[in-house]
């Protein structure tokens, strides 16, 4: 069996990580992949798409 990926570890979510995620979310909003702006630091955000998979 093929070994994949190497070691895994859990790391803290830093401000640098959150900034990158926010830029990604803003880009997705700008190109209309997501319907409204989100704040990645909002602990209460819960978006559910209208599309039923």
C-alpha positions in Angstrom: 0.0 0.0 0.0 1.3 3.5 -0.9 2.1 5.8 2.1 0.8 9.3 1.5 1.2 12.7 3.0 3.8 12.2 5.7 3.4 13.4 9.3 0.3 15.3 10.4 0.0 17.7 13.2 -2.6 20.1 14.7 -1.5 23.8 14.7 -3.1 26.8 16.3 -5.1 29.1 14.1 -3.0 32.3 14.0 -3.9 35.8 12.8 -1.8 35.1 9.8 -3.9 32.0 9.0 -7.1 34.0 9.5 -5.9 36.8 7.3 -5.3 34.3 4.5 -8.7 32.7 4.9 -10.3 36.1 4.9 -8.6 37.1 1.6 -9.8 33.8 0.2 -13.4 34.4 1.4 -13.3 37.9 0.0 -12.1 36.6 -3.4 -14.9 34.0 -3.5 -17.4 36.7 -2.7 -16.1 39.0 -5.4 -16.3 36.3 -8.1 -19.7 35.3 -6.8 -18.9 31.8 -5.6 -20.5 32.7 -2.3 -23.6 34.9 -2.1 -22.6 37.3 0.7 -19.5 38.6 2.5 -18.4 36.6 5.5 -16.1 37.4 8.4 -13.9 34.3 9.1 -13.6 35.4 12.7 -17.3 35.3 13.2 -17.9 32.3 15.5 -21.7 32.4 14.8 -21.5 32.3 11.0 -23.3 29.3 9.5 -24.0 29.5 5.7 -26.0 26.7 4.2 -26.3 26.7 0.4 -29.7 26.7 -1.3 -28.6 23.9 -3.6 -29.5 20.4 -2.4 -26.7 18.0 -3.3 
